[in-house]
Amino acid sequence: MQDGIFDEGRFRTPNASRYLQQLCKHFAHKVEVTYGTHDGRAAMPFGPLRLTATDEELIVRISVETAEARDRARAVIDDHLARFAHREGFERMAWQGPASLSRD
């Protein structure tokens, strides 16, 4: 069993589905991505992302091996959303973690 770092970011917005799809389409140019209107996954170099869109918020979950990878993942998500959601005054996700995650 190996320990990793799990983190979750939230952005309250009525446009969560649009931003989920924009992020996934953008990431699909470089990594394997699957997505629909309310759920997406991306195999990022720093670790897997899972994105969920509700009517009220975008939720991004990351699973990484190191604090440095967590910081890189946060920066990538925040930087891209700052461009995509600039009309909403987006600055950064409300990150919840890190928390320890046990994986096989």
Number of C-alpha atoms within 10 A of each C-alpha: 6 8 13 17 19 20 20 20 19 19 20 16 17 14 17 24 23 15 20 26 20 15 20 22 15 13 17 16 9 12 13 12 20 15 18 13 14 16 19 20 20 22 16 17 11 17 16 15 21 19 25 20 26 16 12 13 16 24 21 24 20 23 23 24 15 15 13 11 17 22 12 14 23 20 14 12 16 19 15 17 20 17 12 15 17 11 8 10 9 17 14 17 21 14 15 12 14 16 12 12 14 11 9 5
